[in-house]
């Protein structure tokens, strides 16, 4: 009987769904599109990197896609510590530390306040909470440009115009709506039974927040951190509008001054090195926490 069953199975062949071919039309279209998109974004980055490693005589030959015949880091050194950014010729180093002084307090304040706002709006409903949330959402979709002049007046009246403190407050205010939305949606995805059980045990607002919500919220904190770091570090409009002294310009404003300088020979290798230096911080943070970023988005950042 066993031999008969084996023979029958051998004659009928394996059962189950037919395995899909690795290369079919759908896969070819998907991977082909992904490769084209990747090349579209990678090619300019490649040109920037190889140009920043070339000397000026080699660049003047004109082949921008060729790798450097002789690698040199002199353009990077000059971009960091010697390039002229207006009246100062100390490179991007001054702007880097200005950007750090802007980023750290802006990031800490905006993420901390937004997390508490999102927690309160999702777990502790109060009278007028939906109106408050609606106002925040309106603020998230108001174009920044139409708010520039009113904020100039507010900062001037407060005595903060032209200071790094005033720019920090601007970044905190404009980062609050979207980050509050992210935290609210994330906390709303957490089972309500945990909150109710903690309330039964006598835990209050801050005890629940620090002992239950925060330990479960690392992914959404990473999402908020990446969004804020990218927005604050790469900002040019607010930096050039609300900072009046070249000594306090952030890195992006100094980069603009280097690239658009009309004095002397156009040093494309220094410009490319300066551009790469300016973008390193957001790239490092994203690659260091990319997996948590995806987890945070999937876990509740887009859940209503």
C-alpha positions in Angstrom: 0.0 0.0 0.0 2.8 2.4 0.8 4.6 1.6 -2.5 1.3 2.1 -4.3 0.8 5.6 -2.7 4.4 6.6 -3.5 4.0 5.5 -7.2 0.7 7.5 -7.4 2.3 10.6 -6.0 5.2 10.3 -8.4 2.8 9.9 -11.3 0.6 12.8 -10.4 3.5 15.2 -9.6 3.9 17.7 -6.7 0.7 19.5 -5.5 0.2 23.1 -4.5 0.4 26.4 -6.3 2.8 26.7 -9.2 6.0 28.6 -8.2 6.2 32.0 -9.8 9.0 32.7 -12.2 11.7 35.0 -10.8 11.7 37.1 -14.0 8.3 37.9 -15.4 6.8 41.0 -16.9 5.7 42.5 -13.6 9.1 41.9 -11.8 11.0 43.3 -14.8 8.8 46.5 -14.8 9.1 46.9 -11.1 12.9 46.4 -10.9 13.5 48.3 -14.1 11.6 51.3 -12.7 13.5 51.1 -9.4 16.8 51.0 -11.2 16.0 54.0 -13.3 14.8 56.0 -10.3 17.9 55.0 -8.3 20.2 56.1 -11.2 18.3 59.4 -11.5 19.1 60.2 -7.9 22.5 58.5 -7.7 24.1 60.1 -10.8 24.1 63.7 -9.5 25.5 62.5 -6.2 28.3 60.6 -8.1 29.2 63.7 -10.0 29.3 65.7 -6.9 31.6 63.2 -5.1 34.1 62.7 -8.0 34.2 66.5 -8.7 34.9 67.2 -5.0 37.9 64.9 -5.2 39.5 66.4 -8.3 41.9 69.3 -8.7 40.8 72.4 -10.6 43.0 71.7 -13.7 41.4 68.2 -14.1 37.9 69.7 -13.8 38.7 72.2 -16.6 39.3 69.2 -19.0 35.5 68.9 -19.0 34.7 65.2 -18.4 32.5 65.4 -15.3 31.7 61.7 -15.2 35.3 60.5 -15.2 36.7 59.4 -11.8 39.6 61.5 -10.5 43.0 60.6 -11.9 44.6 61.9 -8.7 42.4 62.0 -5.6 42.8 65.2 -3.5 41.0 66.3 -0.3 42.1 69.9 -0.6 38.7 71.1 -1.8 37.1 69.6 1.3 39.7 71.3 3.6 39.1 74.6 1.8 35.3 74.3 1.9 35.5 73.6 5.7 38.0 76.2 6.8 39.1 78.6 4.0 36.3 79.4 1.6 35.0 82.9 1.7 31.3 83.2 2.7 31.0 87.0 2.4 33.3 89.1 4.6 34.5 86.0 6.5 37.0 83.5 4.9 36.8 80.7 7.5 34.7 78.3 5.4 31.7 76.4 6.6 33.0 75.7 10.1 31.4 78.8 11.6 28.0 78.1 9.9 28.2 74.4 11.0 28.4 75.4 14.7 25.7 78.0 14.2 23.5 75.3 12.7 24.2 73.0 15.7 23.2 75.7 18.1 20.0 76.2 16.2 19.2 72.5 15.7 19.7 71.0 19.2 17.3 73.3 21.2 14.8 73.4 18.3 14.8 69.6 18.1 14.5 69.0 21.8 11.8 71.5 22.4 9.6 70.7 19.4 9.8 66.9 19.8 9.2 67.1 23.6 6.2 69.5 23.4 4.7 67.7 20.3 4.9 64.3 22.1 3.0 65.6 25.1 0.5 67.3 22.8 -0.1 64.2 20.9 -0.4 62.1 24.0 -2.9 64.5 25.6 -5.0 64.8 22.4 -5.2 61.0 21.9 -5.6 59.8 25.5 -6.9 62.8 27.6 -9.8 64.3 25.8 -10.7 67.8 27.1 -13.2 70.4 26.2 -12.1 72.0 23.0 -9.4 69.5 22.2 -10.7 68.9 18.7 -10.8 72.6 18.0 -7.2 72.9 19.2 -6.2 70.0 17.0 -7.9 71.5 14.0 -6.0 74.8 14.5 -2.8 72.9 14.6 -3.7 71.1 11.4 -4.5 74.4 9.7 -1.1 75.6 10.8 0.5 72.6 9.2 -0.8 73.5 5.7 -0.3 77.3 5.8 2.6 78.2 3.4 5.6 79.4 5.2 6.1 82.3 2.9 2.9 84.2 3.8 4.0 84.1 7.5 7.5 85.6 7.0 6.6 89.3 7.5 4.2 88.8 10.5 6.9 86.8 12.3 9.5 89.5 11.6 7.2 91.9 13.4 6.7 89.6 16.3 10.4 88.8 16.7 11.2 92.5 16.4 8.7 93.5 19.1 10.1 90.7 21.4 13.6 91.9 20.8 14.6 88.5 19.2 15.0 89.5 15.6 18.4 88.6 14.2 19.2 86.2 17.1 19.6 82.5 17.1 17.0 82.3 19.9 14.4 83.9 17.6 15.2 81.4 14.8 14.9 78.5 17.3 11.4 79.7 18.3 10.4 79.9 14.6 11.5 76.3 13.9 9.7 75.1 17.1 6.5 76.8 16.1 6.5 75.6 12.5 7.5 72.0 13.5 4.7 71.7 16.1 1.7 70.9 13.9 3.1 68.0 11.8 4.8 66.5 14.8 1.7 66.7 17.0 -0.2 64.9 14.2 2.4 62.2 14.1 2.4 61.6 17.9 -1.4 61.8 18.2 -1.9 59.1 15.5 0.8 56.9 17.0 -0.6 57.1 20.5 -4.1 56.5 19.2 -2.8 53.2 17.7 -1.7 51.9 21.2 -4.3 49.7 22.8 -6.6 51.8 25.0 -6.8 48.9 27.5 -3.2 49.8 28.7 -4.3 53.3 29.4 -7.4 52.2 31.2 -5.5 49.7 33.3 -3.0 52.3 34.3 -5.8 54.7 35.3 -7.4 52.0 37.4 -4.0 51.4 39.2 -4.0 55.1 40.1 -1.4 56.4 37.6 -1.8 60.0 36.5 -1.0 62.0 33.4 2.8 62.1 33.7 3.2 58.6 35.2 1.4 57.0 32.2 3.3 59.2 29.8 6.8 58.3 31.2 6.2 54.7 32.3 4.0 53.4 29.5 3.9 55.7 26.5 7.6 56.7 26.2 9.0 53.1 26.3 6.7 52.1 23.5 7.3 55.2 21.3 10.9 54.9 20.1 9.9 54.5 16.4 7.7 57.6 16.3 10.3 59.6 18.1 12.8 58.6 15.4 10.3 59.6 12.7 9.9 63.0 14.4 13.6 63.4 14.9 14.4 62.7 11.2 11.7 65.1 10.0 12.9 67.9 12.3 16.6 67.4 11.7 16.0 67.4 7.9 13.8 70.5 8.0 15.9 72.5 10.4 19.3 71.6 9.1 18.4 72.1 5.5 16.5 75.4 6.1 17.6 78.4 4.1 14.6 80.6 4.0 14.2 81.2 7.7 18.0 81.5 8.2 18.4 84.2 5.7 15.2 86.0 6.8 15.5 86.0 10.6 19.3 86.3 11.0 20.7 89.7 10.4 24.4 89.1 11.1 26.7 87.1 8.8 28.5 85.8 12.0 25.3 83.9 13.0 24.3 82.6 9.6 23.5 78.8 9.5 25.4 76.5 7.2 22.9 76.6 4.3 23.2 80.4 4.0 27.0 80.2 4.0 26.8 77.5 1.4 24.7 79.8 -0.8 27.3 82.5 -0.4 30.1 80.2 -1.4 28.4 78.7 -4.5 27.0 82.1 -5.7 30.2 84.0 -5.2 31.2 86.0 -8.3 34.7 86.9 -7.2 37.8 85.0 -8.5 37.8 81.7 -10.3 34.8 79.4 -10.0 36.0 76.5 -7.9 33.5 73.7 -8.7 35.4 71.2 -6.6 35.1 73.4 -3.5 31.4 74.1 -4.2 30.7 70.3 -4.5 32.6 69.6 -1.3 30.8 72.3 0.5 27.4 71.0 -0.6 28.3 67.5 0.5 29.5 68.7 3.9 26.3 70.6 4.4 24.2 67.5 3.7 26.2 65.1 5.8 24.3 65.5 9.1 20.8 64.6 7.9 22.2 61.7 5.8 24.1 60.2 8.8 21.1 60.4 11.1 18.8 58.9 8.5 21.1 55.9 7.7 21.8 55.4 11.4 18.0 55.1 12.2 16.4 54.2 8.9 14.8 51.0 10.1 13.2 52.7 13.1 11.9 55.4 10.7 10.1 52.8 8.6 8.7 51.1 11.7 7.4 54.4 13.1 5.7 55.3 9.8 4.1 51.8 9.5 3.1 51.7 13.2 0.9 54.7 13.2 2.4 57.8 11.7 -0.2 57.7 8.8 -3.0 56.1 10.8 -6.0 58.2 11.5 
